[in-house]
Structure formats: C-alpha cells, structure tokens
C-alpha cells in the first residue's frame, strides 16, 4: 500500500506515501507502546500561563511555590 501511495500520479498522495515511509518506525511504536507525554505537556502549559500572568515574580522561590500550588 505504501508503494502505491509513493508511486501515485497525484503529488499529494506521493508526498503522503513518502512521509509514511520515513516515519514508519515511529508510527508503529506509537501504536505498540501507547504512551503519551500529555501530562508533562499540561504541566508545562500551566507553568507558562503562570509566568505570563505574573509578569515576573520578585524571586524564583515565589514562582516555584505558585507552580507547586497550581500543578500539584
């Protein structure tokens, strides 16, 4: 099927086939292990939001305390 996509006369399908072939191992791993870094990304997003709202804390300890309160 991937060969059919890569040899397609349509540029978009040929490009899709090439992309799938290049990322084949990663795609298989995604379905095999089913792990995500969503929780980490969520915490990172909250930390960025805290930083934007604060416009800079007076010291790092205040920032760290705020992150711990809101993320844990």
ROVOTI-282562 format. One record per atom (N, C-alpha, C): x, y, z; residue in one letter. Coordinates in nm, 3 decimals. Each point is the difference from the previous one (the first is absolute). Layout:
N
<r <X, Y, Z>, "a">
...
END
This chain:
72
<r <0.082, -0.119, 0.000>, "x">
<r <-0.082, 0.119, 0.000>, "x">
<r <0.087, 0.127, 0.000>, "x">
<r <0.108, -0.004, 0.077>, "x">
<r <0.088, 0.117, 0.003>, "x">
<r <0.065, 0.023, -0.136>, "x">
<r <0.034, -0.109, -0.068>, "x">
<r <0.059, 0.014, -0.133>, "x">
<r <-0.100, 0.062, -0.098>, "x">
<r <-0.127, -0.037, 0.014>, "x">
<r <-0.103, 0.058, -0.087>, "x">
<r <-0.012, 0.150, 0.025>, "x">
<r <0.005, 0.039, 0.127>, "x">
<r <-0.007, 0.143, 0.031>, "x">
<r <0.121, 0.074, -0.056>, "x">
<r <0.118, -0.056, 0.022>, "x">
<r <0.123, 0.067, -0.047>, "x">
<r <0.003, 0.013, -0.153>, "x">
<r <-0.060, -0.096, -0.070>, "x">
<r <0.001, 0.002, -0.147>, "x">
<r <-0.125, 0.061, -0.060>, "x">
<r <-0.080, 0.065, 0.082>, "x">
<r <-0.124, 0.061, -0.047>, "x">
<r <0.030, 0.117, -0.095>, "x">
<r <-0.085, 0.021, -0.100>, "x">
<r <0.020, 0.113, -0.091>, "x">
<r <-0.035, 0.134, 0.067>, "x">
<r <-0.069, -0.006, 0.111>, "x">
<r <-0.038, 0.122, 0.072>, "x">
<r <0.112, 0.037, 0.097>, "x">
<r <0.044, 0.125, -0.008>, "x">
<r <0.113, 0.044, 0.084>, "x">
<r <-0.030, -0.014, 0.149>, "x">
<r <-0.122, 0.035, 0.039>, "x">
<r <-0.034, -0.005, 0.142>, "x">
<r <0.007, -0.143, 0.054>, "x">
<r <-0.051, -0.096, -0.076>, "x">
<r <0.005, -0.139, 0.045>, "x">
<r <0.142, -0.055, -0.001>, "x">
<r <0.079, 0.038, -0.099>, "x">
<r <0.139, -0.044, -0.005>, "x">
<r <0.078, 0.056, 0.119>, "x">
<r <-0.028, 0.125, 0.035>, "x">
<r <0.065, 0.062, 0.115>, "x">
<r <-0.042, -0.069, 0.130>, "x">
<r <-0.128, -0.034, 0.009>, "x">
<r <-0.050, -0.071, 0.118>, "x">
<r <0.067, -0.136, 0.014>, "x">
<r <0.013, -0.072, -0.111>, "x">
<r <0.066, -0.130, 0.003>, "x">
<r <0.146, 0.011, 0.043>, "x">
<r <0.067, 0.101, -0.049>, "x">
<r <0.141, 0.023, 0.037>, "x">
<r <0.011, 0.030, 0.150>, "x">
<r <-0.090, 0.083, 0.049>, "x">
<r <0.001, 0.036, 0.142>, "x">
<r <-0.026, -0.123, 0.087>, "x">
<r <-0.099, -0.081, -0.038>, "x">
<r <-0.028, -0.122, 0.076>, "x">
<r <0.121, -0.093, 0.003>, "x">
<r <0.068, -0.013, -0.112>, "x">
<r <0.118, -0.087, -0.004>, "x">
<r <0.111, 0.053, 0.090>, "x">
<r <0.018, 0.130, 0.004>, "x">
<r <0.105, 0.059, 0.083>, "x">
<r <-0.032, -0.013, 0.149>, "x">
<r <-0.127, 0.005, 0.037>, "x">
<r <-0.041, -0.003, 0.139>, "x">
<r <-0.059, -0.135, 0.042>, "x">
<r <0.021, -0.102, -0.080>, "x">
<r <-0.061, -0.131, 0.022>, "x">
<r <0.030, -0.056, 0.139>, "x">
<r <0.126, -0.001, 0.040>, "x">
<r <0.038, -0.057, 0.130>, "x">
<r <-0.064, 0.077, 0.115>, "x">
<r <-0.002, 0.132, -0.008>, "x">
<r <-0.058, 0.081, 0.106>, "x">
<r <-0.150, -0.024, 0.011>, "x">
<r <-0.067, -0.012, -0.114>, "x">
<r <-0.145, -0.025, 0.001>, "x">
<r <-0.030, -0.135, 0.062>, "x">
<r <0.078, -0.101, -0.034>, "x">
<r <-0.020, -0.134, 0.058>, "x">
<r <0.024, 0.004, 0.150>, "x">
<r <0.105, 0.070, 0.044>, "x">
<r <0.027, 0.011, 0.144>, "x">
<r <-0.114, 0.068, 0.074>, "x">
<r <-0.059, 0.102, -0.062>, "x">
<r <-0.111, 0.071, 0.064>, "x">
<r <-0.114, -0.096, 0.030>, "x">
<r <-0.034, -0.086, -0.094>, "x">
<r <-0.111, -0.094, 0.020>, "x">
<r <0.041, -0.116, 0.090>, "x">
<r <0.128, -0.034, 0.002>, "x">
<r <0.044, -0.113, 0.080>, "x">
<r <0.008, 0.034, 0.149>, "x">
<r <0.056, 0.114, 0.033>, "x">
<r <0.023, 0.034, 0.140>, "x">
<r <-0.110, 0.084, 0.061>, "x">
<r <-0.073, 0.076, -0.078>, "x">
<r <-0.114, 0.081, 0.046>, "x">
<r <0.034, 0.087, 0.122>, "x">
<r <0.112, 0.063, -0.002>, "x">
<r <0.036, 0.092, 0.108>, "x">
<r <-0.004, 0.142, -0.054>, "x">
<r <-0.029, 0.092, 0.088>, "x">
<r <-0.012, 0.139, -0.042>, "x">
<r <0.069, 0.090, 0.102>, "x">
<r <0.044, 0.114, -0.045>, "x">
<r <0.058, 0.098, 0.092>, "x">
<r <-0.100, 0.112, 0.026>, "x">
<r <-0.128, -0.030, -0.013>, "x">
<r <-0.104, 0.100, 0.018>, "x">
<r <-0.001, 0.064, 0.137>, "x">
<r <0.024, -0.078, 0.104>, "x">
<r <0.001, 0.055, 0.136>, "x">
<r <0.113, 0.100, 0.016>, "x">
<r <0.117, -0.035, -0.049>, "x">
<r <0.115, 0.091, 0.006>, "x">
<r <-0.028, 0.127, -0.078>, "x">
<r <-0.058, -0.014, -0.118>, "x">
<r <-0.032, 0.118, -0.082>, "x">
<r <-0.103, 0.088, 0.072>, "x">
<r <-0.095, -0.061, 0.070>, "x">
<r <-0.099, 0.077, 0.075>, "x">
<r <0.063, 0.082, 0.111>, "x">
<r <0.092, -0.062, 0.075>, "x">
<r <0.070, 0.073, 0.106>, "x">
<r <0.082, 0.114, -0.059>, "x">
<r <0.066, -0.026, -0.113>, "x">
<r <0.081, 0.103, -0.064>, "x">
<r <-0.087, 0.117, -0.043>, "x">
<r <-0.118, -0.029, -0.052>, "x">
<r <-0.092, 0.106, -0.041>, "x">
<r <-0.045, 0.084, 0.120>, "x">
<r <-0.030, -0.067, 0.112>, "x">
<r <-0.041, 0.073, 0.120>, "x">
<r <0.112, 0.091, 0.049>, "x">
<r <0.123, -0.050, -0.004>, "x">
<r <0.114, 0.081, 0.044>, "x">
<r <0.017, 0.123, -0.087>, "x">
<r <-0.018, -0.016, -0.131>, "x">
<r <0.011, 0.116, -0.089>, "x">
<r <-0.112, 0.100, 0.027>, "x">
<r <-0.120, -0.050, 0.028>, "x">
<r <-0.112, 0.088, 0.031>, "x">
<r <0.027, 0.079, 0.128>, "x">
<r <0.052, -0.067, 0.102>, "x">
<r <0.035, 0.068, 0.125>, "x">
<r <0.102, 0.109, -0.026>, "x">
<r <0.099, -0.030, -0.081>, "x">
<r <0.105, 0.096, -0.031>, "x">
<r <-0.057, 0.121, -0.074>, "x">
<r <-0.092, -0.024, -0.094>, "x">
<r <-0.060, 0.111, -0.075>, "x">
<r <-0.084, 0.089, 0.091>, "x">
<r <-0.076, -0.062, 0.089>, "x">
<r <-0.087, 0.078, 0.089>, "x">
<r <0.080, 0.081, 0.101>, "x">
<r <0.115, -0.050, 0.040>, "x">
<r <0.077, 0.063, 0.107>, "x">
<r <0.083, 0.117, -0.047>, "x">
<r <0.036, 0.003, -0.128>, "x">
<r <0.091, 0.103, -0.052>, "x">
<r <0.126, 0.007, 0.083>, "x">
<r <0.044, -0.116, 0.047>, "x">
<r <0.125, -0.008, 0.076>, "x">
<r <-0.024, 0.008, 0.149>, "x">
<r <0.043, -0.101, 0.071>, "x">
<r <-0.009, 0.002, 0.146>, "x">
<r <0.124, 0.069, 0.055>, "x">
<r <-0.007, 0.040, 0.124>, "x">
<r <0.114, 0.069, 0.061>, "x">
<r <0.118, -0.095, 0.016>, "x">
<r <-0.028, -0.126, 0.025>, "x">
<r <0.108, -0.098, 0.008>, "x">
<r <-0.050, -0.136, -0.048>, "x">
<r <0.093, -0.089, -0.025>, "x">
<r <-0.033, -0.131, -0.055>, "x">
<r <-0.081, -0.083, 0.097>, "x">
<r <0.023, 0.016, 0.129>, "x">
<r <-0.071, -0.080, 0.100>, "x">
<r <-0.151, 0.026, -0.006>, "x">
<r <-0.039, 0.125, -0.022>, "x">
<r <-0.143, 0.031, -0.013>, "x">
<r <-0.060, -0.068, -0.123>, "x">
<r <0.074, 0.001, -0.109>, "x">
<r <-0.046, -0.066, -0.123>, "x">
<r <-0.015, -0.150, 0.023>, "x">
<r <0.101, -0.060, 0.062>, "x">
<r <-0.003, -0.144, 0.025>, "x">
<r <-0.116, -0.038, 0.092>, "x">
<r <-0.026, 0.080, 0.101>, "x">
<r <-0.112, -0.026, 0.090>, "x">
<r <-0.132, 0.006, -0.076>, "x">
<r <-0.017, 0.098, -0.085>, "x">
<r <-0.123, 0.014, -0.078>, "x">
<r <-0.019, -0.120, -0.093>, "x">
<r <0.106, -0.046, -0.063>, "x">
<r <-0.008, -0.117, -0.089>, "x">
<r <-0.042, -0.123, 0.079>, "x">
<r <0.060, -0.020, 0.116>, "x">
<r <-0.034, -0.118, 0.081>, "x">
<r <-0.145, 0.004, 0.047>, "x">
<r <-0.049, 0.116, 0.036>, "x">
<r <-0.138, 0.011, 0.047>, "x">
<r <-0.098, -0.030, -0.113>, "x">
<r <0.025, 0.054, -0.118>, "x">
<r <-0.096, -0.015, -0.109>, "x">
<r <0.014, -0.130, -0.078>, "x">
<r <0.116, -0.062, 0.001>, "x">
<r <0.020, -0.122, -0.080>, "x">
<r <-0.011, -0.129, 0.081>, "x">
<r <0.009, 0.008, 0.128>, "x">
<r <0.000, -0.125, 0.079>, "x">
<r <-0.126, -0.023, 0.076>, "x">
END
